């Protein structure tokens, strides 16, 4: 959500900034153009006034200074003129000893001219004929005060624009945050689903989000129902196949086949392989891996019941459990129950008197550990004993599938099963390490 708000904020800020600069610059340009047209009209009037001030005197054409504006008499006043005859040039006293550039064409010069004392001049040129002579009158006015005013307006506009932009961005941020609040609630609920604290999304959402929430809840229900049906079907299949296999094993042990020991041994071996392969594939097919919402493994709720069940099966063993308060593992409850059940069953078979199961959380993820005070397993044999069907003692009941089933479950969860020495009880420690599931 924050990335959406950031992108919207940046996009709106960039758009408003461009629009503001374009409007400000465009407004100043239009204002400047209007002022120049206004001054052009005034300068044209000044040029025509100068034209009427040309009179015929005793020495020829003269300029009647009584008709001139007083600013033309004051040095560097900001108002200047020059009159170009065929062989002479007259300049206003306000120019003093400076020159006024004559525009190349008649009318207002397109660019400002450099004046005295850093002035910027608007210059107008008019071509006339007076007393039979062709003459050109150039009139200039200092435009620097106008440029200074435009600069102040520009900075004032930028300041006001920046303040308005910040206000609009604040209002936009509040509006977008309020508009995206339902999406943020849905995101938090999805995180709660992943943590196992919810089983479905809250359907009380804005109308625009109702289809999304409805489809997610429908998908969750469908996935849960499908997994439940698959597990039930696989369980029924396992029970249906184990009965014929048991009959076949009993037939292989009948007296009629004792006269054929090689055939009997082959049948028993093949039937045993079929039974083990069936148990393996059914176990792997039942794995869910990542848990459905609401199906996570709550240590405080599951471990006591599991230990109580194993105490009934192995009454000679004291089974204890230990886990931090409120620890929930984000993995399928049925998978972890089966894995811990196998590990506890193996530990009870080999333990002298004590078995302990513990769970905890670390930086990389979670761990579950089953320890016993039995003889343990030498280091060289630990890798081989995890392989399916390998057993160290044929006198202990079982098919050697327990640790291999646990390994399949742990690998389906993306974790690792390791056999270690128990530092507390002195026997074997079977440790499952499960990774921390990613959160968006």
N, C-alpha and C positions, 0 to 999 in steps of 0.2 A: 504494500500500500504506500509506503514511504517513497518508493521509486516512482510510482504513478504521480503522487503529489509533487515530487521534485521535477519530473518531466513537464507536468502541466504548469508548474510555477515558472520554470525556466522558459518554456514556450510562450507563456503569456507575457513574461517580463520582456523577452526579446521583441515580441510583436508590438507591445505597447511602447517600448523604447523607440523602435523604428518609426511607428506612427507619430509619436510625440515629436521626434526630431524632424520628420518630414513636415508636419503641420507647423512647427515653429519656424523652420527655415522658409517654408512656403509663405507663411504669413509675413515674415520680415521682408521677403523679396517683393511681395505685392505692395507692402507699405512703402518700401524704398522706391519702387517703380512709380507709385502714385505721387510721392513727394517730388520726384524728378520731373514728372510731367507738370506738376504745379509750378515748380521753379522755372521750368522751361517757358511757361506762359509769362511769368514775371520778367524773365530775362529778355524775352522777345519785346515786351512792353518797354523795358529799359533801352533796348537797342533802337526802337522806334522813337523814343523820347530823345535819345542822342541825335538821331537823324534830324528831328525837328529843331534841335539846338544849333544845327549848322546854318549859319546865316552868311549873306554876302556883305562884305565890308569894303573899306577903301583898299585894303591890300589883297582882296580876293575872298575866298571862303574862309570864314572864321567860326569858332565855337563859342556860343553864348553861355558863359559859365554860370549866369544867373539861373539858367534853367536846369542846371545839374544838381543831383542829390549831394548834400554836404559830405556824405561818406566818400565820394570820389576825391575830395580834397584832403582827407585825413590819411596819413601814411599807414599802410598795412591794415586798413579798416576791414578788409574782407570783401570789398566791392571794387571791381576794377573794370577798365575797358581799354580797348585800343581801336584806332580807326586807321585803316590802311587805304591810302590813295594810290594812284598809279606810281608816284615817285616820292611819297612821304608817308610817315607813320606818326600818329598822335597817340599819346598814352596818358592815362589818368595820373594825377599826382599821388594817388594812393599806392601806386606801384613803386614810387620813389625811384630807386635805380635798378629795379628788377624788371624782368621781361615777362610778358604774358604770352604763352604759346597760342598761335592762331590755329584753330581747327582746320583740318584738311577739307571738310565740306561744310555746307551751310546747315543750320539747325543745331540741335544740342549734340555736343561731342559724346560719343558712346562711352568713353572712359574719363575718369577724373584726372585732372591735370595737377602736376606738382606746383604748389604755390610757395610763397615766401613763408618763413618761420614754420615750416612743416604743415602748412595748410593744404587741404585738398579742395580743388576748385571745380565747380560746374561751369562749363564754358559754352556759350551760345554764339553762333556766328550768323549774321544776316548780310546778304549782298543787296546793295541798293544803287540807285542812280540819282544824283542830286546836283543841280546846277550844271547839267551836261557832263558830269564826271561819274565814272564808275568807282564805287568805294565799297569797303567791307568793314562792318562794325562787329567786334568781338566783345562780349560782355561776360564777366565771370563773377561768381559769388562763392564765398567760402562755405563748403559743405561739411566741414569737420564737426561742428556742433551736432549736426544731424547724425553723422556716423557715431559719435559718442553716445547719443541717445539710443540709437539702434543697438549698440553694444550693451548698454545697460538693460534694455528690454530683453535682449537675448539671454543674458545671465539671469535676469529675473524670471524669464520664462523657463529656463532650465531648472532653476530652484523650485519653482512651483510645479513644474512637470515631475521632478524627482519626488517631491512630497506626494503628489497625486499618484505616482506610480507605486510608491510604498503603500499608500492607503489601499489602492486597488489590489495589490498583491496580498495584503493582509486580509481583505474581504474575500479574495479568491481562495486563500488558504483555508479560512474558516468555512467557506461554502463547500469546497471540495472535501474537507475533513468531515463535515457533517453529512455530505452525500455519500462518502465512502465508509462511514461508520458501520452500516450493515455488513459490508464486505469484510471489514476488519473483525466484526463479531463472528462471521462465518469462518474466517481464517483461524481465529482462536478456538472455535468449536472443533475444527478439523484437527488442530493440535491436541485438543482434549480427546478426540476419537483415537488418535494415534497413541496417546498415553494410556488409553483404556478407561478413562474416567467418564466417557459418554458412550452410548450405544447407537445414537442417531443424532442428526442435526436438528436444531430447533426449527420447526416449520413456521414460526411466527416471524416472518421476514417481510420486507417490502414486496409489492406485487412483481417487480422486475426480477427479483431473486427467487421467487417461488418455483419456477420450472427447474432451476439449477439445484436447489435444495431437495426438491422432490425426486429428481433423477439420482442424486447422490444417495439419498435414503433408500430408494428402490434398489440401487446397485448393491448397497450394503446388505439389505435383506436377501436379495437374490444370491449373493455370494455366500452368505452364511447358510442359507437353505441348501445350496448346491453342495457345499462342503459337508454339511451334516448328512445329506442323503448319500453322498459318496462314501463317507465313513461307515454308515450303517450298511450300505450295500457290500462294501469290502469285508466288514465283519461277518455278515451273513455268508458271503462267499467262502471266507476262511473256515467257518464252522461247517459249511456244506462239504468242503473238500477234505477236512481233517478226518471226518468219520469214515469215508471210503479208504483213506490212507491207513487209518488204524486197522480197518478190516484186512487190507492187503498185507500189512505187517504181521498180523496174527496168522494169516494164511501162510505167509512165508516161514513161520515158525512151527507149522504143523508137522506131525510125524511123517507124513508122506514125503516131505522134502528133506528129511534128515539123511535119507540114503543118497542124496545129491548135495553134498556140502558146498561144492563150488557154485552150483546154481542158487542154493539158498543164500550164500554169502553175497552173490551178485545182486539178488533181488533185495536183500536187506539194505545193501549199500545204496542201490538206486532209489529205493523208497525213502531212505534217510535224506539223500540229496534233494529229492523232490520236496520233502517236508521242510527242509531248511530253506530251499529256494522260494517256496511258497511263503514261508514266514518272512523272508527278507523282502520280497516284492510287495507283499501286503503291507508290511511296515513302512516301506519307502513311499508307497502310494498314499498312505494315510497322513504323511507329513504335510503340515500346513505352512511351515516356515514362519513368515511374519503373521502376527495374530490379527484376527478380525477385531473390530472395535468391541470393547467390553469383554473380550476373551483373554486378556492378559493374565499373567501368572502373579497372583498376590501371595507373597511368601508367608505372611502372617495367617492367611486363611487356608492355604493348601498344605504347608509343611506339617502342621500338627496332625491333620487327618491322615496324611500319607504315613507318617511315623507310627500312628496308632494302628493302621492296617498292617504294617510290617511287623509290629510287636505281636500281633495275633498269629502271624505265620511263623515267626521266630521268637517264641516266648523266652528263650534262654539269653537273648541279647538285649541290652539296654540301649535304646535308640533315642538320641537327643538331637535337637535342632537349634539353630541360632541364625538370626537375620536382623538387620536394622529395621526399626519401626517404619511402617509405611512403604517398604520397598516393593515395587511392582516391576516385573520384568516385561518389556514390550515384545513378548514372543508368545506363541500359541500355548495356551494352558494345557491342552491335551498332549502336545509334543513333550513339554517339559515334565509333565507328570509321568509319562511313559519312560523318559530318559532317567529321571530320578528313581523311579520304581525299579528299573533294571539295575542301576548302580547300588541302591540300597539292598536289593535282593542278593546281589553278588557279595556285597560287603558282609551281610548277615551270615551267608553261608561259610565265609572264611574267618569271621571274627571270633575271638575267644569269648568276649563278654560285652564289648562296647562298640557302638557305631555312632558317628556324629555327622550330621548334614548341616552345612552352613552356606550362606549366600551373602553377597556384598556387591558394592559398586566401586569402580575405579575409573581412571581418566579415559581409558580406551573403551570401556563398556561395563559388563557385568560378569560375575563369576559365581559358580556353584561348585561346592566341594563335598564329597562323601569320603569320610575317613573311617578306618577300622583299626583294631588292635591285633589283627591277625598276623600271619607270617610275612605278608607282603609279596612282592615279585621282584626278582633280581633285575638289574638294569638291562641286561642283554635280552631279556625275554619280554619286556614291556611293549615293544613295538609289535611283536608277533602276536601277542595275546589279544590285541585289539582287532586283528583280522578275523573275519567271519569264520566261525567253526573251530578256531584253535582253542584248545583247552589244556591247562597245565595239570589237571588232576581228573582222571576219568572216574574217580570214586564219588565225586560231587555231582549231584543231579543237575541235568541241564544239557543243552546242545551247544554251548559255547557261543550263542548268538547275542547275549546281553550287551557286552561292550560294543560289538559291531553295530547293533541297533542304535545304541547311544551315539556312536560315531556318526551314523547316517543322519540322526536328528540334529546334532551339533553342526555338521557340515551344511545341512539344509538351511540352518539359521545363519550361515556365514561365519561360524565360530571354529573352535579347536578343542579337541579332547586330549588331555595329557595325563599320564600316570606318574605320580611322584611319591616320595617318602613322606609319611605323616609325621610332622615334627611333634605333634601333641600326643598322638596315640601310639606311634611307633610302627604302625602297619603301613597299609597302602592308602594313598590319597588320590582319588579320581577327580580331576578338576575340569570343569567345563568353562570355557571362556567365550562369552557371546558379545559381539560388537554392539556399539551404541547405534541405534537406528537413526538415520538422517532426519532432521527437522527442517521444514521450509519456513 
